Amino acid sequence: MKNKNSLFKTLAIWGLLLVGSLLGIGFLGVGSLVIAATDKRLLLDKDLWSLSFVAFGTIDMFESRTMLQALEQMFIPRTFILNTFFKIQNSFTTLNVDVDIIKGKRRLAPFVSPLLPGKMVERQGYETRSVKPPYLKPKMITTAADIIKRQPGEVIYQGNMAPATRAQQQLGKDLLELTNQITRREEWMAAQAITTGAVVCVGEGTDIKVDFLMSGTHKITLITDARWNQSTGTPITNLRAWKKLISKDSGLGADVLIVGEDVIGPFLANPEVQKMMDKTKISLGVIDPKELPDGVTYYGRLLDLSMDIYTYDEYCIDDQDGVTKPMIPADSIVMGSTKVRAERLYGAIQDLEAIAAVPFFPKSWTEKDPSARVLLVQSAPLPNPIQIDGFVTAKVL
């Protein structure tokens, strides 16, 4: 019955849109935009239903306000690195954002006689830098030909979808594409931060490097004989040492190990790992591969180290050479703590029409000659790993 009701509501919305386009009353709303943009995901809550039509009036689907409402309802793909470590979001109305780097010390409280004044101690040290985040402005152009021709998946013999409906569908697809590109760039920046200790952003009119001051001892390259694809490699011994390093320098307990795609095979085949996973002896680890969403595979848990093992099959096209590369280098690993202090910072949107601090700001306008509609989404993101020494990155092959 619930499915029938959802189907009825969907048909009703499309019916209202069609009638509105024919009568000129203007039943063009956000509801159908979101349905089209989310690729058949039915988001029919009461708020969307109430926005799906306005009697004797119109909702301009190309207004920034309307598109922001649509973006809030859209499904934006989750990203493993951002969601695992960079869980806090902060948006600013300033061009610069404050990047804090904590370098903790394991100090002991000083002894003092109860008859003497208290001993003054320094606060835990940290460094704050004012940084201007890199700016993103992807845009797409829609021409009359794009909304007149048949859309992908549209029945060829039907050919009667109204141009206004096609325009709504195209807007939804373009919004999703542009926001996905920005989100993918954020994930790339987060991956750069935890694998290199810095983010380098080079583009048209911009060349920005933000160094998060990762200690050199946390950026490791194993010598040939120690690499994990060699019979002399000792992965478990390495992991124990790196976990202690993170604990010593940050006070955090590393509990996540992200393994590059070329590393997982040699790691599981290594005699030291095989010995730990020997089920005939005391269980120190469990290998139980499971496919998770977003290109993540969970391989199991090293009980002796209290650490979960993952691979992350997410790729992007490199700006410099155009080659598709993995977010986590194929020959490397990243060890980190899910308790690390890290955040996603968003600088001010540099647009006169932007009146609030938001991660994404969409806007649209028309060009007269040649006739076209432009859709632009702006963002100024910067992932900030405050406790950068809560990570270790190592080239192990």
C-alpha positions in Angstrom: 0.0 0.0 0.0 2.9 2.3 0.8 4.5 1.7 -2.6 1.1 2.4 -4.3 0.8 5.7 -2.3 4.3 6.8 -3.4 3.5 5.9 -7.0 0.3 7.9 -6.8 2.1 10.9 -5.4 4.7 10.7 -8.1 2.1 10.5 -10.8 0.2 13.4 -9.3 3.3 15.6 -9.2 4.1 14.9 -12.8 0.5 15.4 -13.7 0.4 18.8 -12.0 3.7 19.8 -13.8 2.3 18.8 -17.2 -1.0 20.6 -16.6 0.8 23.6 -15.3 3.1 23.8 -18.3 0.1 23.5 -20.6 -2.0 26.1 -18.9 0.8 28.5 -18.1 -0.1 28.6 -14.4 3.5 27.6 -13.5 3.5 24.4 -11.4 7.2 24.2 -11.7 8.6 23.2 -8.4 11.4 21.7 -6.4 9.7 18.4 -5.9 10.1 17.2 -9.4 13.6 18.6 -9.7 14.7 16.5 -6.7 13.0 13.4 -8.0 14.8 13.8 -11.4 18.1 14.7 -9.9 18.3 11.7 -7.5 17.9 9.1 -10.2 14.6 7.6 -9.2 15.1 8.0 -5.5 11.6 9.0 -4.2 12.0 11.8 -1.7 8.4 12.4 -1.0 8.2 13.8 2.5 5.6 16.4 3.4 8.1 19.3 3.0 8.9 18.4 -0.6 5.2 17.7 -1.3 4.3 21.2 0.0 7.0 22.7 -2.3 5.9 20.7 -5.3 3.4 23.3 -6.4 2.2 26.8 -5.7 -1.3 27.8 -6.9 -1.6 30.9 -9.0 2.2 31.5 -8.6 5.6 30.2 -9.5 8.7 28.9 -7.9 11.7 29.9 -10.0 13.8 26.7 -10.1 16.9 28.7 -11.2 17.0 30.9 -8.1 19.9 30.3 -5.7 17.5 29.9 -2.8 15.5 27.2 -4.6 18.6 25.4 -5.7 20.0 25.5 -2.2 16.8 23.8 -1.0 17.2 21.2 -3.7 20.9 20.6 -2.7 19.9 20.0 0.9 17.6 17.2 -0.3 19.9 15.6 -2.9 21.9 12.5 -2.3 25.6 13.5 -2.2 27.9 10.4 -2.2 29.6 9.7 1.1 33.4 9.8 1.1 35.4 7.4 3.2 38.3 9.6 4.3 36.2 12.7 5.0 33.6 10.7 6.9 36.1 8.6 8.9 38.4 11.4 10.0 37.0 14.9 9.0 33.7 14.8 10.8 33.3 18.4 11.8 32.2 21.2 9.4 32.8 24.9 9.9 31.7 27.6 7.4 33.1 31.1 7.5 32.0 34.5 6.2 35.7 35.6 5.9 38.1 35.0 3.0 40.6 33.4 5.3 40.1 30.5 7.7 42.1 29.7 10.9 44.1 26.5 10.6 45.1 25.1 14.0 47.9 22.6 14.4 48.3 20.9 17.8 51.7 19.6 18.8 51.0 18.1 22.3 53.6 17.3 25.0 53.4 14.7 27.7 54.3 16.9 30.6 54.0 16.0 34.3 52.6 18.3 36.9 55.5 19.8 38.9 56.0 18.9 42.6 55.7 21.9 45.0 55.4 22.4 48.7 51.8 23.0 50.0 53.2 26.1 51.8 54.5 27.7 48.5 52.5 29.3 45.7 51.4 27.1 42.8 53.8 26.4 40.0 53.0 28.2 36.7 52.9 25.9 33.7 52.5 26.6 30.0 49.4 25.8 28.0 49.6 22.9 25.6 51.2 24.4 22.5 49.5 24.9 19.2 50.0 27.0 16.1 47.3 29.0 14.3 47.7 30.2 10.8 45.3 32.3 8.7 44.9 30.6 5.4 43.0 31.5 2.3 41.3 28.3 1.1 41.5 27.3 -2.6 38.4 28.3 -4.5 36.3 26.0 -6.7 33.9 27.3 -9.4 32.8 24.5 -11.7 30.0 25.4 -14.2 28.0 23.9 -16.9 26.0 25.4 -19.9 22.6 24.2 -21.1 21.5 25.2 -24.6 18.1 24.8 -26.2 19.3 21.7 -28.0 20.0 20.0 -24.7 16.4 20.3 -23.5 14.7 19.7 -26.9 16.4 16.4 -27.7 15.6 13.1 -26.1 17.2 12.5 -22.7 19.1 9.4 -21.9 16.7 6.6 -20.8 13.7 8.4 -22.3 11.5 6.1 -24.4 12.3 7.0 -28.1 8.7 6.5 -29.2 7.2 8.6 -26.5 8.8 11.9 -27.5 6.3 14.0 -25.6 8.2 15.2 -22.5 7.7 18.9 -22.1 10.8 21.1 -22.6 10.2 22.6 -19.2 10.3 19.2 -17.6 13.5 18.3 -19.5 15.0 21.6 -18.2 14.2 20.6 -14.6 15.7 17.2 -15.1 18.8 18.7 -16.7 19.2 21.2 -13.8 19.0 18.4 -11.3 21.6 16.3 -13.1 23.9 19.3 -13.5 23.6 20.3 -9.9 24.4 16.8 -8.8 27.4 16.6 -11.2 28.9 19.9 -10.1 28.5 19.2 -6.3 29.9 15.7 -6.8 33.0 17.2 -8.5 33.5 19.6 -5.5 33.0 16.7 -3.0 35.5 14.6 -4.9 38.0 17.4 -4.8 37.5 17.7 -1.0 38.1 14.0 -0.7 41.3 14.4 -2.8 42.5 17.2 -0.5 41.8 15.2 2.6 43.7 12.2 1.1 46.7 14.5 0.3 46.7 15.9 3.8 46.9 12.5 5.5 49.3 10.9 3.0 51.7 13.8 2.5 51.1 16.2 5.4 50.2 19.0 3.0 47.7 20.1 0.3 49.0 21.6 -2.9 46.3 23.3 -5.1 47.5 24.5 -8.5 45.1 25.8 -11.1 44.2 28.7 -13.3 45.3 31.8 -11.4 45.9 29.9 -8.2 48.9 28.2 -6.6 48.4 27.4 -2.9 50.2 25.1 -0.6 49.0 24.5 2.9 51.5 22.6 5.1 50.0 20.9 8.2 53.5 20.4 9.7 53.4 16.6 9.9 56.5 15.3 11.7 59.1 13.8 9.4 59.0 10.6 11.4 55.4 10.1 10.4 56.3 10.0 6.7 58.0 6.7 6.2 59.6 4.9 3.2 60.7 1.3 3.9 64.1 0.2 2.5 64.0 -2.6 0.0 64.6 -5.6 2.3 61.9 -4.3 4.8 59.2 -3.9 2.2 56.1 -6.0 2.7 56.4 -7.9 -0.6 59.8 -9.3 0.5 60.3 -12.4 2.6 62.2 -10.3 5.0 59.4 -7.8 5.5 57.8 -7.6 8.9 54.4 -5.8 8.6 53.1 -6.6 12.0 56.3 -5.4 13.7 56.1 -2.2 11.6 52.5 -1.6 12.5 53.2 -2.0 16.2 56.0 0.5 16.0 53.9 3.0 14.1 51.0 2.7 16.5 53.3 3.5 19.3 54.7 6.5 17.4 51.2 7.9 17.0 50.4 7.3 20.6 53.6 9.0 21.7 53.3 12.1 19.5 49.5 12.7 19.6 48.2 10.8 22.6 45.8 8.9 20.3 45.3 5.2 19.8 45.4 4.4 16.0 42.5 2.1 15.1 42.2 2.3 11.3 44.6 1.0 8.7 43.9 1.9 5.0 45.9 -0.3 2.7 46.8 0.6 -0.9 45.4 -1.7 -3.6 48.8 -3.2 -4.4 49.6 -3.7 -0.8 46.7 -5.9 0.4 47.9 -9.0 -1.4 51.5 -9.1 -0.2 50.2 -8.1 3.3 47.8 -11.0 3.6 50.4 -13.4 2.1 53.2 -12.3 4.5 54.4 -15.1 6.8 54.2 -12.8 9.8 50.6 -11.9 9.1 49.8 -15.6 8.3 51.2 -16.6 11.6 49.0 -14.1 13.4 45.9 -15.3 11.6 46.6 -19.0 12.3 43.3 -20.1 13.8 44.8 -23.2 15.3 46.5 -21.0 17.9 45.4 -18.1 20.0 43.4 -15.7 17.8 45.3 -12.4 17.4 43.4 -11.3 14.3 40.4 -12.1 12.1 40.4 -11.9 8.3 36.8 -11.5 7.1 36.5 -9.5 3.9 33.3 -7.6 3.4 32.3 -5.2 0.6 31.1 -1.8 2.0 29.6 1.1 0.1 31.7 3.7 -1.7 34.4 1.4 -2.9 35.5 0.3 0.6 36.4 -3.3 1.5 36.7 -4.3 5.1 39.3 -7.1 5.5 39.1 -7.7 9.2 40.6 -6.7 12.5 44.0 -7.1 14.0 42.8 -7.9 17.6 46.3 -7.6 19.0 46.6 -4.0 17.7 42.9 -3.1 18.0 43.0 -2.0 14.4 40.5 -2.5 11.5 41.9 -3.1 8.0 40.4 -1.4 4.9 41.1 -0.9 1.2 39.7 2.1 -0.6 39.0 1.8 -4.3 38.4 5.4 -5.1 40.1 7.2 -8.0 40.4 10.6 -9.6 42.0 12.1 -12.7 45.3 13.7 -11.9 45.4 17.4 -12.8 49.0 17.3 -14.0 49.2 14.2 -16.3 45.5 13.3 -16.8 46.1 9.8 -15.5 43.5 8.1 -13.3 45.0 7.4 -9.9 43.8 6.0 -6.5 43.1 8.4 -3.7 45.4 6.3 -1.4 48.7 5.5 -3.3 48.7 1.9 -4.4 52.0 1.1 -2.8 51.4 2.8 0.5 49.3 2.6 3.8 47.8 5.1 6.1 47.4 4.5 9.8 45.2 6.8 11.8 42.8 7.3 14.7 39.1 7.9 14.3 39.4 10.0 17.5 41.7 12.5 15.8 40.6 16.2 15.8 40.1 17.1 12.2 37.6 19.4 10.5 36.3 20.6 7.1 36.7 24.4 6.8 34.8 26.5 4.2 35.8 30.0 3.4 33.4 32.8 2.4 31.7 32.5 -1.0 33.0 35.5 -3.0 29.7 36.4 -4.7 27.5 39.4 -4.0 24.4 37.2 -4.1 25.7 34.9 -1.3 24.4 36.2 2.0 25.2 33.2 4.3 28.1 31.0 5.2 27.5 27.8 3.2 29.7 25.0 1.9 28.2 25.2 -1.6 26.5 28.1 -3.3 24.7 27.5 -6.7 23.6 30.3 -9.0 22.2 30.4 -12.6 21.7 33.0 -15.3 21.0 33.2 -19.0 23.0 34.4 -21.9 21.1 36.0 -24.8 23.4 35.3 -27.7 24.1 32.5 -28.2 21.1 31.5 -26.1 22.2 29.4 -23.1 21.7 28.9 -19.4 24.7 28.8 -17.2 24.8 26.9 -13.9 27.6 27.6 -11.4 28.4 26.1 -8.0 31.0 27.8 -5.8 32.9 26.5 -2.8 36.1 27.3 -0.8 36.9 24.1 1.1 39.9 23.1 3.1 40.2 19.9 5.1 42.2 20.6 8.3 43.8 17.7 10.3 44.3 19.6 13.5 46.1 16.6 15.1 48.2 15.7 12.1 50.5 13.5 14.1 47.5 11.2 14.7 48.4 9.7 11.2 51.3 7.8 9.8 51.8 7.3 6.1 54.2 4.7 4.8 55.4 3.5 1.4 55.7 -0.2 2.0 56.3 -1.6 -1.5 
